[in-house]
């Protein structure tokens, strides 16, 4: 599952389980309706996410692509050591900007 928070125009998604194939459908059900109308700026807060698998990486890239196409973007923050390694090795961390915490990620939209 995930928690969704609004910080002004920015949507922060905090998955509380591993982001993997089994959780993508439920994440999409929660997130996609929030992206309708306006410029979709999204932060994926990984502070409570123990793991990201290949399907999770594809979901992040797909969400980023959808948001960018509409003038917005996706930022990542608070990834644990394992997730940071996965993001670095797969180059997803080079495609989607990463920040150390939610405050820094929110500041990047200012």
PyMOL commands that set and color helices and strands:
alter all, ss='L'
color gray80, all
select helices_A, chain A and resi 21-35+54-69+81-89+92-95+102-107
alter helices_A, ss='H'
color red, helices_A
select strands_A, chain A and resi 2-7+10-15+41-45+73-77+97-99
alter strands_A, ss='S'
color yellow, strands_A
deselect
rebuild
show_as cartoon
